[in-house]
Amino acid sequence: MPTIESLNPDIPLFARTGINLASAGLGARAVSASDEFFAPLERMLADAEPVFYPDRFDDHGKWMDGWETRRRRGGGHDHAVIKLAAPGRILGFDVDTRHFTGNYAPACRIEAASTTEITEETRWAEILPHRPLGPSAQHYFRCESYESWTHLRLHIYPDGGVARLRVFGVPELDARPDGEAIDLAASLNGGRILAMSDAHYGDYTRLLAPGRGANMGDGWETRRRREPGHDWMVIALGARGLIEGVRVDTAHFKGNFPDRCSLLAADMQNFGDGLTQALVTDSMFWKTVLPEVSLGADAIHEFRAELHDIGPVTHVRFNIFPDGGVSRLRILGRPA
């Protein structure tokens, strides 16, 4: 029963449970940079782990998977502005310099702003003071700010490269004033994956991402099951709510989609992030919201009439039978 904790035992709690608000796949984007001579800022926001190609060069020199500025000769330092995927409170950072050995940024500092547009009048607040960085390593820093932010400004001193910037936080819930149902499981609404039986292929975090999958690697796929049982995933919803609809998208999964699926749920208002394994065990006995239903290849499946009303819930267990791949899962409902 792998959990997010057991898969990454050395990673801080904020990085295991927070949503990466600097994820390009969730909608974060590069706004501006003081310099992008060797590598563009947008690469720093990529979701994939940074890679290194020893023999790859371009017109500017060595190809690097991240943001890299030229060597400064006239003083000062470099900086870049990014727009977060959603407004939210920031719990911590991963400033990743992997594969940058003799060209990494030796130090960083981060400021934040809450605005609809960056201008010269934008007011910036420091949320991470100067911190040293080392070569080819991930650097985790806790954030003590409790406000909600929309943009970040990363300062590097004096120049160099950063492979990835991950900004772990809690997005503001996209509550609709007209009472319209929202996706309670969406990453951009605070939905989080806590545990799964297997995640051999693809990127399981994309199960809760916006849009449809771009390819078969853009979703959750388990290995071929050669023993009894079935695969499953436990998800914490972004808000306690009443489930009104379930959407299961098997986009691009044609010869490897699950035969069936079901959904269990529970109201676990007092659950803490440190009890993940206990929650996984308990999830086997949660109430059924969606009984076993058939799935097909490369299609969006909508379920409403099939749902059982069990009242407000905070967590769901998504079962697939016996194994396979799902591109996206939507849990549609209203915050309770």
Secondary structure, 3 states (H helix, E strand, C coil): CCEHHHHCCCCCHHHHHCEECCCHHHCCEEEEECCCCCECHHHHHCCCCCCCCCCCEECCEECCCCEECCCCCCCCCEEEEEEEEEEEEEEEEEEECCCCCCCECCEEEEEEECCCCCCCCCCCEEEEEEEECCCCCEEEEECCCCCEEEEEEEEEECCCEECEEEEEEEECCCCCCCCCCEECCCHHHCCEEEEECCCCEECHHHHHCCCCCCCCCCCEECCCCCCCCCEEEEEEEEEEEEEEEEEEECCCCCCCCCCEEEEEEECCCCCCHHHHHHHHHHHCCCEEEEEEEECCCCCEEEECCCCCCCCCEEEEEEEEECCCEECEEEEEEEEC
